[in-house]
């Protein structure tokens, strides 16, 4: 069987037709219109508020990409306030106290991150953090939730950094060492879990290594230990297998870092990340030729992400009709995007159970392969959860909380057009638009009272629900 | 009519008037080969014991000294094993399952696996769910069954996954299968604009949009199904009374709902349930024993409930797990990813007993249990003898059936 550049996952669909491969990665020429600006903000972030879209409209693609690529230093970002420090944790005496603190930590970290996605001036930093969370997956350890934030911060630190260095670092990250059993991998009893997933899911893909390579890599990774009392990771030479290993055709006394270097020297590694980045930013199941072009770009940059992501975000293929709404909104994109588009100030905790039902509980990916995405997001059950989230959100907010809904025109046509344009950039079917207008002025099939100052708030929030319930809004 | 079919049909007819003793009850359940009446009332409950269930501590080879040598810290003591015979027995947590076994309602297929075993959760799960060990297949084996069976599209509950995310086994090209995490979570919240919303949903299916997307058609289909099925499901199952005490566990709640769906006669052919995680790299004994106890207790209640409604002969339960685990225990009182493991078929139509051979711990595949039964033979049996469909096109090849049923 030919080695696929990316594991073929069910429910992942490529757009119809063919891209122009000779110009696909060349810079797109022309100023961004409203649709293109909103598209860029959805892909490089979590959607734009009306103000964001206005700011990017009219910009050149290169200037827009440069603006998104300017990231603040990770050191300037304050961790979630609810995180107890080591001393505070050791002060918990009762089981009950510890249990409650652990639960609070995970949920507080989830909420903190969702609010960063919503409010950060640099959404691409959080989008890449989310990308790495789904790529280098680790599930939170319920008994030891404090380390989850450390891994999250590591991903943020490398948001547009070097992929090889990140791979080395995440291999020695406490959450990863626990999740994939690296901390139990010792010379006397090798545990192959991490060694296998490192190649299969993180860097190469199946069929690009042998079972022997897995066993030899596991030997090289022996000795990394997690001290749970203070979250530190250390290397214990006494537990390390210092013997000679043969890995992917090379022989030597390899350490884990050497294993990463050998993996990144495989031509397949750049292809693997190229396919994954195209799936994330452009469209699913990208053509092998396109993967090859991005892979070449990754090799040229020595696996530095910033220039490669910049190339993608200003390219012809990124702004092509084939890429437009060619992805399914993930639940996180759906939830944060709804707050963002409506100009609401903060994600509240009701979003957490809603996200679980939609199938994306942050820090709890369904398997080590992460969230499969595409049409896998959409079942009758998850669709119901999306609708119910909107109902609850709109019922719990007044229009004055939104940066723009309170100033919608009282006239039906004006209100409907503004909603259709601001929320969906006009991606509305004519019949749905007619029904939306009918709903707003009370003349639709539901036969309500006509739009008036008395029913304005209620009617507008109903109309927002209908707009966000359309098929187009489920697409990114 | 072929002679065999005639005989089975005659036996079925007899069973209706005769007392429903064991043999005839089985014959009745066995009867519906393709085209015979009764097959439309049958349901397959597929239980994914995800994470890689360690077969050796599930169906324990307590008569094999090698087992105790290779697992000094993990082996289950002979006195604790629920012995089936001198060679194998069940994990001590599985008393309810053992009781069903003793009634002849459980078939244990030992050594189930596939050629060139893959040790990755992801790939091996995909292999079991797509029934394609040698290629990548984007549809699941049951998804292909649904596409081929051509069941009425207006029935939204032909198949039901009791999970948040649709499992790959049920991914198909043409059939939407709802994933239902639970009844309470499967309803659109009432809001004040119910009528407007319904009207709008009809309009929202207008596909004349100013863009194309590979996912648009799918989104529209799912939105329509979500709207209709969430309105219908609670009404459809409201008349059912649960007649067993299910344990308050995830698998208990799932199987209680499964019994309710079966008992409500929605025309459901397949129900998918999941239970885990069995990925016991560390401290295996506590985790696995507890998960197997939960599974066994839930199955016990499930068949009590089904029997109380006369449905036990209509439901075949099949378990699977992406792989068994390494024979030798690791340094963390756990086991690493392995290969073959046993699977269970449970139900009134099952011909109870042990199938295949116990694992040979002396002749292994690099420390793993070698597979002796291709799982596709089990799938073929279920497709042909239970669901009444030819299996060759679904499984992309001819696989002999095993006389596990009837």
Interface residues (C-beta under 8 A of the other chain):
Chain A: X1 X4 X7 X8 X9 X10 X11 X12 X13 X14 X15 X16 X181 X184 X186 X188 X189 X191 X192 X193 X196 X197 X200 X201 X206 X211 X214 X283 X284 X321 X324 X325 X326 X327 X328 X356 X357 X359 X366 X367 X368 X369 X372 X374 X375 X376 X378 X379 X380 X381 X382 X383 X384 X385 X387 X388 X391 X392 X395 X426 X427 X428 X429 X430 X431 X432 X434 X435 X436 X439 X444 X445 X446 X448 X458 X462 X465 X466 X469 X470 X471 X472 X474 X475
Chain B: X118 X119 X120 X121 X122 X123 X125 X130 X134 X135 X136 X137 X138 X139 X140 X156 X161 X164 X165 X166 X168 X171 X176 X177 X178 X179 X180 X181 X185 X186 X187 X188 X189 X191 X192 X193 X195 X196 X197 X199 X200 X201 X203 X204 X205 X206 X207 X208 X209 X210 X211 X212 X213 X214 X215 X216 X218 X219 X220 X222 X223 X225 X226 X229 X230 X281 X282 X330 X331 X332 X334 X336 X337 X366
